[in-house]
C-alpha cells in the first residue's frame, strides 16, 4: 500500500544500478510528451479487461482545470518507466514513497499493479499534453486499507506525486486532487466517496487534500505509517 503524496522531484542514491544523466532529462521529457500528444490525439487507449474494477479508467475523458486540460493516462512501462523512476529518486518523493534506487525498483512496484486484477491502475497525470505527475487510482474497498476503516463498496482511493519541482508549492496539487476526485465520481456512479491516506507527517499533502474538498475522517495506524484518512463525499462534492 504505497503512500499518498501531493509533493515530489529528482535524485538517485549512491550505488543505484542506473545513474540518471541530468543532461538527458529534457530529451526524455520531450520524447515522452510527443508520444503522449500522439496517443491523445489518436484517441488510443489501453482498454484491457482489468479496467472493469475501475469502470474503464483508460477511457475516462479529460478534465478542464484552472491549470489547464488534465487527463489520466494509464502507465506503459516501456514508455514511462525512466521518467517515473527519476521522480521516485527525488529525495522529497523518496521520503514517503520509498521507491528510490534503480529503475527496477519502480518497475517492480508498477508491474505488480499492471499484472494484477485491475484493482489498482497506475497513471501519468498529463497537463496540457505534458506528463507532470503520477497517480495510482485504486479500489480502497478491495485494498488492505479496508482492514483499517469501515469500508463501503466501491470506495476509490488516490495516491499522487507531483514530478517537477516547478509544479510544487503553488496549488497544482490541490487543483489536480479536486480534478481527479471529480473524474472518479463522474465515471464511477457506484462510488460514493473518494479516499486517500497520506502520511500524517506530510503536512503539505494533508493541506492539499483539505483544500481540494476532502475532510479528515480519522487517523489510522497502517503497517508502514500513521496516516490521515482523507475523504471526499459525493454528497458534498459541490459544497466543499
N, C-alpha and C positions, 0 to 999 in steps of 0.2 A: 504494500500500500504506500505508494510514493507520496511525498508531501505536496501541499498546495502552496504555490508561491505567486506573488504578484511582482517579484523582483528577480533579476538575473544579469550576465555579462561574458568574460573570456580569459583563460589561462590554464596551462596544464601543469600537473605536478611533476617533480623530478622522477625519472625512471619510466615515464609513460612510453609505451611501445611506439606511439606516433607523436612526434613533436610538431605542433602546428607552425607553419611558416607564416608570420603575420603579413608578409608581402602578398600572399595568395588569398587573403580574406576577401578583398574587393572583387577579385575574379570569381571566387566561389559564389559570393552573393549574387553577382551579375548573372552567372550561368544559371543558378537556381531560379532567379527571378524570371529570366527569359523562358525557362521551361514551364514555370507556373503560369505565365501570361498565355502561353500557347495552350496549356491544359484548360484554363478557364475559358478562353475564347472559343475553343472547340467543344466545350461542354463535356469533356471526357470525365467520367467518374468511375472509380473502382467500386462497383456495386456487387460485392461478394455476399454470399448467403449470411455471413457473420453480421451484416448490418441489421438484421431483424431485431435483435435485442435492443437496439437503439433507433429503431424506426427509420432505417435508411439514411444514416447520418451523411454518407458520401454524397447524397443528392440534396442536402439542405441548401436553400438559396442564400445568397449573400445578404448582409445586413448593412443598411446605411447607418453611419455613426457620425458624431461631430468631428471625429478624427479622419473620416474617410470611409471608403467601401471596404467592408470586412467580410472575410469568408474563412470557414474551416475547411482545410484540405487534408484528407487522410494521408498519413506519412507513407512514403515509399522509401525503404531503406537504401536502395541503390541510388536514389536521387538526393535524399535528405540527410543521411547519416553524418557526413562531415560537418555540416552546419550545426546540427543539434548537439553533436559531441563537443564542438567548440563552445557552445553555450554552456554545456554541463561542466566545462572546465573553468568557467569563471568562478573565482572564489566566493562571490556573493550567491551564486546558484549552488555551488557545491556544499556550502554550509548547511543547506536544508535538503537538497535532493540526494546528495552523497553518491553521485554517479560520475565523479571525476576520474580521470585516467585515460587509457587508450580507447579508441573508438569501439572496441569490442565490448567494453562495459556498457556503454549506451546501447549498442546493438542488441545485447542480450536482454536488456530491460524492455526495449521496444518489441523485439521479436516475440517475447513471451505473450505480449498482447495480440500481435498480428497472428500468431499461431493458436490463439485461444478461441473461445466460443463466441466472441464478439461482445462480451460484457464490458470491455474497455477498448476504446478506439483512440490511438494517438494521432494527433493532427498538428499541422502547421497552422498558425494564425497568420493569414495573409491580409495585409492592409494596403489598399491601393496597389495591388499586384506585387507587393514586396513582402516576403516571408520575414516576420519580425518577432514571432512568439511561438511557444509550444504549448499545446493543450492535451490533456487526457480527459475525455468525456466517458464516464463510466456509470454502470448501474450500481448505485450505492446499496440498493436492497439485495444485491447478489454478491456484494463485496464483503470481506472480513470486517469492514467498518460496521456492518449491520449488527454485529455482536455487541456493539458498544453504545447503541442508541435505539430507541423504539422506531425501527424502520417501517416504512409504508411501501406497498407495491409500486414499482416504477420510480422510486426516488432516484434522482440522477445527480451524480457528483462531478465536480470540476477540479482538475489540477492545472496550474498555469505557471509559466515563467515567461518573462519578457526578455528577449535575447540581447537587444542592443542597449548600451549604457545611455545613449541619447534619448531613448524612449522611456526612461525611468524618471520618477520623481516629478512628473508634470501631468498626472491624471490619466495617462493612457491605460494603466492597469484597470482603473475604475471603469473607464469607458468600455473596455473590452469585456470585463466581467459582466457588466449590465447587458451588453450585446449578446454574449454567449448564453447567459441565463434566459434572455428573451428568445433566442433561437431554440433552445431546449423546450421551452414552454409552448412555442408556436408549432413545433414539429412533433412533439410528443404529447398528444392530448390526454393520455392517461397519467402523465406525470403531474403531481400536484405541488411539488416543491423541488427546488434545486439546492444541493448541499455542497459544502466544502469543509475541509478540516485542516486549515493552516496551523503551523506550529505557533503556540502562544507567544514564543519569543520573537516571532517575525511581526513586529508591530506595524510596519508599513503594509504588509499583506492584509492583516486583520482590518486595518483602517480602509484599505481599498475595497474590501468586501462590504464593509458598513456603508461606505459612500455609494456603492453600487446597488443598494436596496436590500442587502442581506441583513439579518438580525443575528445577534449572538444568542444561540439557543442553549448552549451548555459548554462546560469544559470537560473534556473526556481524556482519559488516560489510554493511549494506544501503545502498542508494543514498542514503537520507536520514538514516541514523543508525547508530550501533553499538548492537546490540540484544542483550538477554539472551533466548536461545531457551529458553522455559519449556515443559515437557512434563508432562502428567498421563496416566499409562498406565492403560489399562483393567485390566490385570492387578494393579495396585497400588491401585486406587481405594478399596478397603475397608481398606487398610493405612495409607495416608498421609492 
